[in-house]
């Protein structure tokens, strides 16, 4: 019995190691190649930090970073506010068509990106016939990203709402809390983990999105995925590996920071 359990434990540990290697080996390879002196990275030619020193002089890369961060932060903020409002309305409100709206929200999550991108491109063409000032570019990309981020935020926040004890809100009403005070001081603090999880998911979706951004981009609105795609067609530059390594480090810092923040209680002012 004990020998069988030990063999099963070793097998599970070996499987876990294989899964982690499968997931993180490409990231380790990118990090290693960012310090490779070889221009094309086909073989190791020595350690160097030249590609990191060259990054500040690559204006195209930094412009793509700036566009990506502006796009991700703006669209995530809008999607978080709208998605949280939609989740609260669907969970607490009862109105004609609420069930159909809930199903439509869930369906949007499973919609392929290429179909959404094509639909948004068609919608933009239709809008341009009425508003000639509407053009592909960063504002159009923000609107497009909010469109596919919003259902994810709404579903995550709704899942959190479903786990809340209704007695807490009822007790607050019995103590005389108004609708806004009830939401701000009771419901919102309880929803904070779901809102953070939904906003982090939306931010991640925006950062690595390529298809929707590619269909709605315009002059001066190149994002990192589009820039990396264009670089890959010409042969990846080591500067791409250096920038990717910095993004991996930033993602690690952001994840650890969010975990630390999540452990601290929050009391609204």
Secondary structure, 3 states (H helix, E strand, C coil): CHHHHHHHHHHHHHHHHHHHHHHHHHHHHHHHHCCECCCCCCCCCCECCHHHHHHCCCHHHHHHHHHHHHHHHHHHHHHHHHHHHHHHHHHHCCCCCHHHHHHHHHHHHCCCHHHHHHHHHHHHHHHHHHCCCCCCCHHHHHHHHHHHHHHHHHHHHHHHHHCCCHHHHHHHHHCCCCHHHHHHHHHHHHHHHHHHHHHHHHHHHHHCCCHHHHHHCCCCCCCHHHHHHHHHHHCCCHHHHHHHHHHHHHHHHHHHHHHHHHHCCCCCC
